[in-house]
Amino acid sequence: MKLLIALALVGIIAALASAGVFMLKKSRNGDGRDSKMARALALRVGLSIALFLFVLFSYWMGWVQPSGLPVNR
């Protein structure tokens, strides 16, 4: 479970990094850079939403348990 979440986070960071590279990369004729950057950002948003829904589903199924600070602290 932890490995799957870690891999999803790495994928989100990789999509964000690739969008940054496409944004900073200079193209000679100007085509394709914006569409590649938008596609990478859309992939990042999709992965983030999928990870959030997976964590909610995992909590609902009882696969993960919250382990935050005690309430009476």
Protein Blocks (a to p, Z undefined) as FASTA:
>chain_A
ZZmmmmmmmmmmmmmmmmmmmmmpccfkopojlmmmmmmmmmmmmmmmmmmmmmmmmmmn
opaccdbddfkZZ
